[in-house]
Amino acid sequence: MKERRVLVVEDERTIAESVAARLRAEGFAVEIATDGPSAVERFRTGQPDLVVLDVMLPGFDGLEVCRRIQAVRPVPVLMLTARDDETDLLVGLAVGADDYLTKPFSMRELAARVHVLLRRMERAATPAPPAIRLGDIEINEAERRVRRSGADVHLTPTEFDLLIHLAGRPRTVLPRERLLADVWGWAEGTGTRTVDSHVKALRRKLGADLIRTVHGVGYALEVPA
């Protein structure tokens, strides 16, 4: 099996080295960048399979790094934030992050999150059924491509996985906790606002009526009559 590559972007050298050491012990090839510009450059040249990305960086911040690398190539991003700030979290998810950890965190949890994100990408690479059509929206799972009215719509890897999961169970109300387990691979339902943020992004890109909210329960994908 090909060795997976991870780019760690963190300006605190002690944290960067600790994260890199743990991920290398897990079998990953790891590179480190310590500021925004070098992170984008290392992403372009190193072609990592996943990025661990701190929000606060010199040069330009992690949110701008996330925007720029996702514009180059969709890639799973695990964001690190120094505080549990909902604004930082929502903005991070909006620019393409797939998961987040609040400092301080355990290296065991970080490694587990990295493995989950990569397993999801591996599952996405398996043969897929024919394209799904929902009104003017076409979802091609094999190509991981979405079109609306014939125009390509850019989705992050997690947004695409969430859309496919909902589309596979049309009109079925799926609880947030189940979506966290099935799409994110989280065993506990403590990140429901992560689901909410990704649903909000899908509505913004594909139409507000595509996903129905069942208050206090979860979401269902609406199929045009």
LINCORTA-V269140 format. One record per residue. SS is DSSP state (alpha for helix, beta for strand, coil for the rest). Layout:
BEGIN
SS, SS
END
This chain:
BEGIN
coil, coil, coil, coil, beta, beta, beta, beta, beta, coil, coil, coil, alpha, alpha, alpha, alpha, alpha, alpha, alpha, alpha, alpha, alpha, alpha, alpha, alpha, coil, coil, coil, beta, beta, beta, beta, beta, coil, beta, alpha, alpha, alpha, alpha, alpha, alpha, alpha, alpha, alpha, alpha, alpha, coil, coil, coil, beta, beta, beta, beta, beta, coil, coil, coil, beta, coil, coil, coil, alpha, alpha, alpha, alpha, alpha, alpha, alpha, alpha, alpha, alpha, alpha, coil, coil, coil, beta, beta, beta, beta, beta, beta, coil, coil, coil, coil, alpha, alpha, alpha, alpha, alpha, alpha, alpha, alpha, alpha, coil, coil, coil, coil, beta, beta, beta, beta, coil, coil, coil, coil, alpha, alpha, alpha, alpha, alpha, alpha, alpha, alpha, alpha, alpha, alpha, alpha, alpha, alpha, alpha, alpha, alpha, alpha, coil, coil, coil, coil, coil, coil, coil, beta, beta, beta, coil, coil, beta, beta, beta, beta, coil, coil, coil, coil, beta, beta, beta, beta, coil, coil, beta, beta, beta, coil, coil, coil, alpha, alpha, alpha, alpha, alpha, alpha, alpha, alpha, alpha, alpha, alpha, coil, coil, coil, coil, coil, coil, beta, beta, alpha, alpha, alpha, alpha, alpha, alpha, alpha, alpha, alpha, coil, coil, coil, coil, coil, coil, coil, alpha, alpha, alpha, alpha, alpha, alpha, alpha, alpha, alpha, alpha, alpha, alpha, alpha, alpha, alpha, coil, coil, coil, coil, beta, beta, beta, beta, coil, coil, coil, beta, beta, beta, beta, coil, coil, coil, coil
END
